[in-house]
Amino acid sequence: MNVLPLITQIAVIFTLVALIWLTVQAFRKKPAWGLAVMLLSPVSAVFFGIKYWGDEKKAFLTYIMSFVTTATLALYLFSTWGGWELIRTTYHVDRGIQSRMLTAQDAEHFMKASLSFTEKSGLNIQDEARMDQVSKKLASEAEAQAAREQAAAEAAKDDNMDVDTIAKKVAATKERYRLVYLPIKVADAKNHVGSTVKITRKNVPEKEYRLIGASGRRLELSQHAGRGSYSFHYNTRDIEKIRVLTRQQY
């Protein structure tokens, strides 16, 4: 178990307690100092500590040391969670969206960085509009790649097709099918591993994924990203509705 996030939370609480102590001491000097320390720290706290060093050095040093420790821990966690990579990829994605020249490569890098940060930190800080734009770009790229692969496969089949194969293909075209999404229970998802599904989570619009695994508490999913794919999971308690793609003859 990683205890560093817990230590950071304790450090934050300790810093707030130290700030309250320093603020009380500042109010005892002057109300203006109290408001400044409360609202403009750590900058105002430094000026207050220097001015009243002889009287308030204990409260000042306690606050400054706890603040520096908390900031250091927070920055370290942010780095290990991939926060700087997320900022970099977010910048490229936003620039691509604004210029209407978002590339599949930038979208793929952003999606991987975002999912990695969310999985490691447990925080979901992404804007839904940005995520929708990225998902649409990845979906369009995946569809284009699938179309190219299908065309290549069809061309290869046509080159080697004999009379019997042509006859079977013509007969098969008489059977017509359609693809529809049918609702299922989350508990029954284990019976549809390998299928394409659409999932609606709490406060999140419905999105399409590939179901690659299911257990009692979570669903393992994957999504296309350029020429590859990435995998992740959702907790079943967060899923409001799930529909599975099914082929029906008509």
C-alpha positions in Angstrom: 0.0 0.0 0.0 1.3 3.4 -0.9 1.2 5.5 2.3 2.7 8.7 0.7 -0.8 10.2 -0.2 -1.9 9.6 3.4 1.2 11.3 4.7 0.6 14.2 2.3 -3.0 14.6 3.6 -1.7 14.6 7.2 0.8 17.2 6.2 -1.9 19.4 4.7 -3.9 19.2 7.9 -0.9 20.1 10.0 -0.2 23.1 7.7 -3.7 24.3 8.1 -3.4 24.1 11.9 -0.1 25.9 11.8 -1.7 28.6 9.6 -4.6 29.0 12.1 -2.1 29.4 14.9 -0.1 32.0 13.0 -3.3 33.9 12.0 -4.5 34.1 15.6 -1.1 35.6 16.6 -1.3 38.1 13.7 -4.8 39.2 14.8 -3.4 39.8 18.2 -0.9 42.2 16.7 -3.3 44.0 14.3 -6.5 43.0 12.5 -5.0 44.0 9.2 -2.1 41.6 9.8 -4.6 38.9 10.7 -6.5 39.3 7.5 -3.3 39.4 5.4 -1.9 36.2 6.9 -5.3 34.4 6.6 -5.9 35.4 3.0 -2.5 36.0 1.4 -0.2 33.4 2.9 2.4 32.2 2.5 3.6 35.6 1.1 2.1 37.7 3.9 3.2 35.1 6.5 6.8 35.6 5.5 6.5 39.4 6.0 4.7 39.0 9.3 7.3 36.5 10.5 10.2 38.8 9.6 8.6 41.8 11.2 7.7 40.1 14.5 10.5 37.5 14.5 11.3 37.9 18.2 7.7 37.3 19.3 6.3 34.9 16.7 9.2 32.8 15.4 7.7 29.5 16.8 4.4 29.9 15.0 6.1 31.3 11.9 8.7 28.5 11.6 6.0 25.8 12.3 3.9 27.1 9.5 6.7 27.6 7.0 8.3 24.2 7.6 4.9 22.4 7.3 4.0 24.4 4.2 7.3 23.6 2.5 7.0 19.9 3.4 3.4 19.7 2.1 4.3 21.5 -1.1 7.3 19.1 -1.7 5.2 16.0 -1.1 2.4 17.3 -3.3 4.8 18.1 -6.2 6.5 14.7 -5.8 3.1 12.9 -6.0 2.0 15.0 -9.0 5.2 14.1 -10.8 5.0 10.3 -10.0 1.3 10.4 -11.1 2.4 11.7 -14.5 1.0 15.2 -13.9 3.6 17.1 -16.0 3.0 14.7 -19.0 -0.7 15.3 -18.6 -0.2 19.1 -18.7 2.0 18.8 -21.8 -0.4 16.6 -23.7 -3.4 18.7 -22.6 -1.7 21.8 -24.1 -1.2 20.0 -27.4 -4.8 18.8 -27.5 -6.3 22.2 -26.7 -4.1 23.8 -29.3 -5.2 21.2 -31.9 -8.9 21.7 -31.0 -8.7 25.4 -31.3 -7.0 25.2 -34.7 -9.2 22.3 -35.8 -6.0 20.4 -36.6 -6.0 17.8 -33.7 -4.0 14.8 -34.7 -4.6 11.2 -33.8 -1.1 11.0 -32.2 -1.8 13.9 -29.9 -5.2 12.5 -29.0 -3.7 9.1 -28.2 -0.9 10.5 -26.1 -3.4 12.7 -24.2 -5.8 9.8 -23.6 -3.0 7.5 -22.2 -1.7 10.3 -20.0 -5.1 11.1 -18.7 -6.1 7.5 -17.9 -2.7 6.9 -16.3 -3.1 10.0 -14.1 -6.6 9.0 -13.1 -5.7 5.4 -12.3 -2.7 6.4 -10.1 -4.2 9.4 -8.3 -7.9 8.4 -8.2 -8.7 11.9 -9.4 -10.7 12.8 -12.5 -9.9 16.3 -13.4 -10.5 16.3 -17.1 -13.0 18.5 -18.9 -15.8 16.4 -20.5 -15.9 18.5 -23.7 -12.2 18.0 -24.2 -12.5 14.2 -23.6 -15.4 14.0 -26.1 -13.3 15.8 -28.8 -10.4 13.4 -28.2 -12.7 10.3 -28.2 -14.3 11.4 -31.5 -10.8 11.8 -33.0 -9.7 8.4 -31.9 -12.9 6.8 -33.0 -12.7 8.4 -36.5 -9.0 7.3 -36.8 -10.0 3.7 -35.7 -12.8 3.6 -38.2 -10.5 4.8 -41.0 -7.9 2.2 -40.0 -10.5 -0.6 -39.9 -11.8 0.5 -43.3 -8.3 0.4 -44.8 -7.7 -3.1 -43.3 -11.1 -4.4 -44.5 -10.4 -3.1 -48.0 -7.0 -4.8 -48.1 -8.5 -8.0 -46.8 -11.3 -7.9 -49.4 -8.8 -7.2 -52.2 -6.7 -10.2 -51.1 -9.8 -12.4 -51.0 -10.9 -11.3 -54.4 -7.5 -12.2 -55.9 -7.9 -15.8 -54.6 -11.6 -16.3 -55.0 -12.8 -19.3 -57.0 -16.3 -20.0 -58.5 -17.6 -21.9 -55.4 -16.5 -19.1 -53.1 -18.2 -16.5 -55.3 -21.4 -18.6 -55.2 -21.3 -18.8 -51.4 -20.7 -15.1 -51.1 -23.6 -14.3 -53.4 -25.9 -16.6 -51.3 -24.7 -15.0 -48.1 -25.6 -11.5 -49.3 -29.3 -12.6 -49.3 -29.2 -12.9 -45.6 -29.5 -9.4 -44.0 -28.4 -8.5 -40.5 -28.4 -5.4 -38.4 -26.4 -4.4 -35.4 -28.3 -3.2 -32.4 -27.4 -2.4 -28.8 -29.5 -4.3 -26.3 -29.5 -3.5 -22.5 -28.2 -6.1 -20.1 -27.7 -6.3 -16.3 -24.2 -5.3 -15.1 -24.1 -8.7 -13.3 -24.5 -10.4 -16.7 -21.6 -8.6 -18.3 -19.3 -11.6 -17.7 -21.4 -13.5 -20.3 -20.5 -10.9 -23.0 -16.7 -10.6 -22.6 -15.2 -9.8 -26.0 -18.3 -7.8 -27.1 -18.6 -4.1 -27.9 -20.6 -2.3 -25.2 -21.9 1.1 -24.5 -21.7 2.2 -20.8 -23.4 5.1 -19.0 -21.7 6.1 -15.7 -23.0 8.5 -13.1 -22.9 12.0 -14.5 -21.0 10.8 -17.6 -22.5 10.5 -21.1 -22.8 7.0 -22.7 -19.6 5.9 -24.4 -18.5 2.8 -26.5 -15.9 0.3 -25.3 -14.7 -3.2 -25.8 -15.4 -5.5 -22.8 -12.3 -7.6 -22.1 -13.1 -8.9 -18.6 -15.6 -8.8 -15.8 -15.6 -9.6 -12.1 -18.0 -8.9 -9.3 -16.7 -5.4 -8.6 -15.4 -4.0 -11.8 -15.4 -4.3 -15.6 -12.2 -4.4 -17.6 -12.5 -2.4 -20.8 -10.4 -1.3 -23.8 -10.7 1.5 -26.4 -9.0 2.2 -29.7 -6.3 4.7 -29.7 -4.8 5.3 -33.2 -3.4 2.0 -34.4 -3.5 0.4 -31.0 -5.7 0.4 -27.9 -5.5 1.0 -24.2 -7.2 -0.8 -21.3 -8.7 0.3 -18.0 -11.5 -0.6 -15.6 -14.6 0.9 -14.1 -16.2 -0.1 -10.8 -19.6 -1.7 -11.2 -21.1 0.5 -8.6 -20.4 3.6 -10.8 -22.2 2.1 -13.8 -25.8 3.1 -14.3 -26.5 1.3 -17.6 -24.8 -1.1 -20.0 -25.8 -2.2 -23.5 -24.2 -4.9 -25.6 -23.8 -4.8 -29.4 -25.8 -7.7 -30.9 -26.3 -8.9 -34.5 -29.9 -9.5 -35.4 -31.2 -11.0 -38.7 -34.1 -9.3 -40.4 
